[in-house]
Amino acid sequence: MVFTPVGDALQNKVNSHKSVKDQLEAARVLEAATQAFQEHFGEKDVADIKPLFLKNRTLTVTCASSVVSQEIRINQANIVKKINAILGNKEVDRIRYLS
């Protein structure tokens, strides 16, 4: 009898189900975006920003104020660069913000 390590079994399961893999990747992008926003805005202002989803390499976020959305617009290139650096590859091209 051959035993498969649990980590390997989980990885095989994730790889065999595209929707699960896509959901994990999306969660990874949202986590990286949250981290990048924390680094850029600090703890106080980051509470006003919530990454929602990634579609067609565009990250959609919601902002509690128009001031924060303007700050994101002005610094979009730097924030996108930070997100991609955290991820280790280019997953995000632009940010769309809802206020």
trRosetta pair geometry for C-beta under 8 A, 3 or more apart (Angstrom, degrees):
i j d omega theta_ij theta_ji phi_ij phi_ji
4 8 5.3 -119 177 85 94 118
4 9 4.9 110 116 -63 121 98
4 12 7.9 -35 173 7 146 143
5 8 4.5 86 65 9 89 106
5 9 6.9 -158 93 -9 44 87
6 9 5.6 -56 -147 37 33 113
6 10 6.3 32 156 -18 67 105
7 10 5.9 -55 -148 37 29 109
7 11 6.3 28 154 -18 64 108
8 11 5.7 -54 -145 38 31 112
8 12 6.3 33 155 -20 65 106
9 12 5.8 -54 -148 36 29 112
9 13 6.4 30 152 -20 63 107
10 13 5.6 -55 -148 35 32 113
10 14 6.3 31 155 -18 67 105
11 14 5.8 -53 -146 37 31 110
11 15 6.2 27 157 -16 65 110
12 15 5.9 -58 -144 41 28 109
12 16 6.2 23 158 -19 64 112
13 16 6.0 -62 -147 37 26 108
13 17 6.6 -3 162 5 63 111
13 20 7.5 -29 133 88 81 162
14 17 6.6 -79 -149 49 26 90
14 20 5.3 -125 -135 115 64 118
14 21 5.4 112 165 -80 83 79
14 24 6.4 5 -154 -7 127 154
15 21 6.4 68 -106 -79 34 131
17 20 4.1 49 99 15 115 114
17 21 6.5 161 90 -14 61 87
18 21 5.5 -60 -147 40 34 113
18 22 6.1 35 156 -21 69 107
19 22 5.6 -51 -144 36 31 112
19 23 6.4 32 155 -19 64 105
20 23 5.8 -54 -148 36 31 111
20 24 6.4 31 154 -18 64 106
21 24 5.8 -55 -149 36 30 111
21 25 6.4 29 153 -18 64 107
22 25 5.7 -55 -147 38 31 111
22 26 6.3 33 153 -20 65 106
23 26 5.6 -51 -145 36 31 112
23 27 6.4 33 154 -19 64 104
24 27 5.7 -53 -149 36 32 112
24 28 6.4 37 150 -23 63 105
25 28 5.4 -51 -150 33 33 116
25 29 6.6 35 151 -20 65 102
25 91 8.0 -165 173 -134 102 139
26 29 5.7 -51 -150 33 34 111
26 30 6.5 32 152 -16 66 105
26 53 6.7 -11 -165 -146 123 73
26 54 5.8 -162 -132 37 82 104
27 30 5.7 -54 -147 38 33 110
27 31 6.3 35 153 -20 65 106
28 31 5.8 -54 -148 36 29 113
28 32 6.4 29 153 -18 63 106
28 87 6.9 101 139 -120 104 96
29 32 5.7 -55 -148 38 31 111
29 33 6.3 34 152 -22 65 106
29 51 7.8 -150 122 162 79 145
29 54 4.8 -14 111 -26 155 149
29 59 7.0 -152 155 -100 115 110
29 83 7.4 43 -162 179 74 116
29 87 6.7 11 -104 -91 66 135
29 91 5.5 -133 -107 129 115 145
29 92 6.8 137 -158 -55 114 107
30 33 5.5 -51 -146 35 32 114
30 34 6.5 37 153 -21 63 102
30 51 4.6 175 -143 105 78 127
30 52 7.9 -130 -115 76 117 8
30 53 7.5 -28 -76 -99 116 32
30 54 7.3 -137 -57 -22 77 102
31 34 5.7 -51 -150 33 31 113
31 35 6.5 32 151 -17 63 105
32 35 5.6 -54 -150 37 33 113
32 36 6.3 33 152 -19 67 106
32 83 5.1 100 130 -155 107 73
32 86 4.1 162 -149 100 103 128
32 87 5.0 -6 -107 -58 170 86
32 91 8.0 94 63 53 151 137
33 36 5.6 -54 -145 37 32 111
33 37 6.3 32 156 -18 65 106
33 51 4.1 98 97 -80 139 153
33 59 5.8 167 -101 -161 144 149
33 61 7.2 -159 162 -79 137 119
33 83 5.3 12 -91 -116 64 123
33 92 7.4 113 -83 -66 105 158
34 37 5.8 -55 -147 38 29 110
34 38 6.4 32 152 -21 63 105
34 46 7.5 88 -164 -178 69 123
34 51 5.9 -109 -56 10 76 122
35 38 5.7 -54 -150 34 31 113
35 39 6.5 29 153 -18 64 105
35 86 5.7 140 83 -128 131 158
36 39 5.7 -53 -149 36 32 111
36 40 6.2 23 155 -13 65 111
36 79 5.7 111 145 -162 122 73
36 82 3.9 136 -138 112 110 116
36 83 4.6 -68 -25 -69 160 69
36 86 6.0 -125 -58 -10 98 139
37 40 5.8 -60 -142 43 31 106
37 41 5.6 -10 174 16 71 116
37 46 5.0 126 128 -127 101 100
37 49 5.1 -140 -168 93 150 145
37 51 7.5 -164 -16 -41 139 103
37 61 7.9 143 -77 -132 144 155
37 79 7.0 34 -83 -145 64 119
38 41 6.9 -67 -120 55 18 83
38 42 7.2 27 -170 -146 53 7
38 43 6.6 26 -148 -82 92 54
38 46 4.8 13 -93 -89 61 164
39 82 6.3 -161 72 -167 135 146
40 75 6.5 152 -166 130 136 148
40 78 7.2 132 -112 114 126 110
40 79 5.7 -27 -51 -98 163 92
40 82 6.7 -160 -50 16 110 166
41 44 7.7 -124 144 67 90 67
41 45 3.9 -111 169 84 115 116
41 46 4.9 149 81 -63 120 75
41 49 6.9 132 17 4 162 137
41 68 7.6 27 -122 -138 146 100
41 71 7.3 94 -99 125 106 143
42 45 5.8 70 63 25 84 95
42 46 6.6 -155 87 -19 36 99
43 46 6.0 -61 -139 29 24 114
43 47 7.6 36 163 -31 57 94
44 47 7.0 -63 174 10 29 107
45 48 5.7 -49 -173 26 58 114
45 49 7.3 38 141 -9 76 107
45 68 6.4 169 -176 -108 105 111
45 71 8.0 -26 170 73 147 163
46 49 5.6 -66 -154 42 50 106
47 64 7.7 -4 114 -5 71 145
48 63 6.0 33 145 -162 93 67
48 64 3.8 -104 -149 30 86 114
48 65 5.9 -29 -168 12 140 93
48 68 4.8 -167 115 -56 130 163
49 61 5.7 2 -169 171 90 131
49 62 7.5 158 -153 81 44 50
49 63 5.7 -9 -101 -105 70 73
49 64 7.6 -98 -54 1 41 86
49 68 6.0 -151 -65 166 95 136
49 72 7.4 136 -115 -69 130 129
50 61 6.3 159 79 -162 40 79
50 62 5.0 -10 59 55 96 95
51 59 6.2 -41 -142 -178 105 111
51 60 7.7 113 -161 84 59 47
51 61 5.0 -45 -99 -100 50 93
52 60 4.8 -45 59 100 113 94
52 61 6.1 171 0 -108 85 30
52 62 5.9 77 -47 -18 117 94
52 98 7.8 16 -12 24 145 123
53 59 7.8 -175 98 -147 33 53
53 60 5.5 5 57 47 72 107
54 57 7.2 7 -178 -115 100 19
54 58 7.1 159 -154 75 59 39
54 59 5.3 -25 -100 -97 82 67
54 60 7.6 -173 -85 14 31 74
54 91 7.0 -8 -165 151 157 105
54 92 6.7 -97 -127 -94 120 90
55 58 5.9 -27 72 59 66 89
55 60 7.0 8 20 -12 99 114
57 91 6.8 -164 -127 161 79 44
57 92 6.1 156 -173 -132 69 29
57 93 4.2 50 138 1 117 106
57 94 7.4 72 122 23 84 73
58 92 7.6 90 -117 -151 17 74
58 93 6.5 -44 -75 60 60 92
58 94 5.2 -16 -118 71 82 90
58 95 7.3 152 -167 -105 69 16
58 96 5.3 40 165 -14 114 111
59 80 7.9 180 19 -106 125 84
59 83 7.1 -98 -33 -161 159 173
59 92 5.0 -4 -27 -134 115 124
59 94 7.4 -163 29 97 74 42
59 95 5.0 -28 71 -111 98 70
59 96 7.0 179 86 25 44 71
60 95 7.8 145 -94 -165 24 59
60 96 4.7 -25 -103 73 73 104
60 97 7.6 167 -157 -85 54 27
60 98 6.8 31 -178 -13 97 106
61 72 7.0 -150 67 -136 137 163
61 95 6.2 -9 9 -169 113 106
61 96 7.4 157 22 81 64 52
61 97 5.3 -20 69 -111 90 74
61 98 7.2 -165 96 26 42 75
62 97 7.4 134 -111 -163 19 65
62 98 4.8 -32 -110 71 70 100
62 99 7.4 145 -167 -89 60 36
63 66 7.4 113 108 -88 126 24
63 68 4.4 -171 -162 91 120 113
63 69 4.1 -173 49 -60 160 88
63 72 6.8 -137 -74 -3 139 137
63 97 5.3 21 -14 -177 120 113
63 98 6.9 170 19 80 75 45
63 99 4.4 -29 71 -97 101 87
64 68 6.5 54 50 22 71 145
64 99 7.5 -13 77 -145 8 80
65 68 4.9 98 64 5 85 98
65 69 7.2 -153 99 -1 48 86
65 99 6.6 -17 125 -156 13 119
66 69 5.4 -53 -145 41 41 112
66 70 6.1 47 153 -24 69 102
66 99 5.0 116 -86 143 60 160
67 70 5.8 -54 -151 34 29 112
67 71 6.5 31 149 -20 62 105
68 71 5.5 -52 -149 34 35 114
68 72 6.5 37 151 -20 66 101
68 99 7.4 158 66 -109 90 117
69 72 5.5 -49 -149 34 35 114
69 73 6.4 40 150 -22 65 103
69 97 4.4 165 -137 129 96 139
69 98 7.8 -127 -105 80 134 13
69 99 4.3 -86 -30 -55 146 129
70 73 5.5 -51 -149 34 34 114
70 74 6.4 33 154 -18 66 105
71 74 5.9 -53 -146 37 30 111
71 75 6.2 -6 164 13 65 113
72 75 6.5 -78 -141 57 24 86
72 76 6.2 60 156 -79 65 77
72 79 6.6 -26 -147 0 74 164
72 95 5.9 -105 166 112 115 143
72 97 5.2 121 82 -64 146 150
73 76 5.8 -12 -149 -39 27 112
73 97 6.9 -106 -55 23 85 136
75 78 4.9 -52 -176 47 86 113
75 79 5.5 87 123 -26 92 101
76 79 5.8 -62 -143 40 28 108
76 80 6.0 28 161 -19 67 109
76 94 6.7 11 174 -149 129 69
76 95 5.3 -150 -136 34 99 110
77 80 5.9 -55 -145 37 26 110
77 81 6.3 29 154 -21 62 108
78 81 5.6 -54 -149 35 31 115
78 82 6.5 34 152 -21 65 104
79 82 5.6 -52 -151 34 33 113
79 83 6.5 35 152 -20 65 103
79 95 6.4 -5 93 -29 128 148
80 83 5.7 -51 -148 34 32 112
80 84 6.4 27 156 -13 65 108
80 92 5.3 -144 -144 111 86 107
80 93 6.9 8 -157 172 140 14
80 94 6.6 -31 -90 -99 143 27
80 95 6.4 -142 -69 -28 96 98
81 84 6.0 -59 -147 41 28 107
81 85 6.2 31 153 -23 64 108
82 85 5.6 -56 -146 35 30 113
82 86 6.4 31 155 -20 64 104
83 86 5.9 -56 -154 34 30 111
83 87 6.4 20 152 -11 65 110
83 91 7.3 -101 134 63 104 99
83 92 5.0 0 101 35 137 144
84 87 5.6 -58 -144 43 34 109
84 89 6.8 -92 -164 104 84 27
84 90 5.0 9 -142 -108 132 53
84 91 6.3 177 -108 28 77 71
84 92 5.9 -136 -61 44 89 87
85 88 7.5 37 -178 -72 29 35
87 91 5.2 -66 131 6 170 125
87 92 7.8 134 3 -1 148 97
90 93 7.5 54 170 -74 102 70
92 95 7.3 28 174 -67 123 75
